[in-house]
């Protein structure tokens, strides 16, 4: 069931687009150079904001024990506790990877009698 439009919110100067309006619409990159000239159009069409990073970060929500969070906050490092929260798992992963590699090399040496 469709809601009735609120008469106070109806904009008579800017009615809702019809299918025909969408068919006639053209991208700004096509129209602006004709209206304002190529130089002004290129300035208006520039990408703004922060450039995309090559390696983006994933958004994750985690719940930490209060004492763990306080320990990270208490480090007082200049970069802040969020940076430390990122570094700790990375360091732990690298340490465990190094351990796994060390054990693999050691077992390979034992198998091939290269001690």
N, C-alpha and C positions, 0 to 999 in steps of 0.2 A: 504494500500500500504506500503510495507516494505521499510525502508530506506537502502541505500547502506552503507556498512561498510566503515569507513574511513581507507584507507590502512596504514596510519601512526599510527593508534591506534590498529591494529591487532597484537596480541601477539602470534607468531607462537610456542613459547615454552610452552604456556599455553592456548591451544584452549578451546573453549566453550564446556562444558560437554554435552554429549549425554545421551539419556535415559539409555543406557547400563552402562555408567559411574555411574549414580545415583543408578542403581541396584547393582553394585559392591561395592559401598561406605559402610563403616562401621563406627560406632561411635568411637570417640577418646577413650572413656573409654574401649573399646574392644581391640583396636590396641596398644595404648601406653604402657600398661604393658608388652606386648610381645616385643616391640621394645626397650624400655628404662629401663625396670624393674619396679616392683610394687611401690617401694619407690619414684622414680622420677616421675612416672605417677601420683601417688596420690597427690604429690605436685603441679603438673601442672594442675590437674583437680579440685583443691580446688576452692570453690566459692570465688570470690573476691568482694571487694567493701563494701559498708555499709550494715549491716544486715537489713532485712526487719522488719519494726516495726509491732507490733500486731495491732495497730490502726493507719492506714495511714490517711493522710489528702487528701481531695478532692481539685482538682485544679479548681478554680473559678476566672473568670475575673469580676471585678466590676468597676464601674465608680463612683468616689466620687467627691463631690464639692471641689473646691480648698481650701476653708476655713476649711472644715472638715479635709482634709488631713494635712493642716498646723497645725491645733490644735493638731492632733496626733503626728506630728513630733516635735512640740514645747514642748511636755511633758518632753523630755530629759531623759526619763527613760533609765537605762542601757541596757535593753533588746531590745530597739528600738521600732519604731512605728508599725511595722508589728505584733509584739507580742501583742501590745495594741489593734490593729485592730481585732485580734482574740479573745482577752479576753472580749472586750466590748459587742459584741453580746451574748457571752456565759453568761456573768453576767446579761445582760438584760433578756435573756431567763430564767435563774434561778430565777430572781426576779419576773418575770411574773408567772412562775410556782408556786413559793411560794405564790403569791397573789391568784392564782386560788385555790390552796389547802386550804388556809386560808378561802376563801369565801365558799368553799365546806364544810369544817368542821363547819363553822358558820351556814350555812343553814341547815346542818344535825342536829346540836344542836337545832336550832329553831324548826325544824319539830318534833324532839323527846322531846322537852321541857327540854333540858339540858343546860340551860344557867348558 
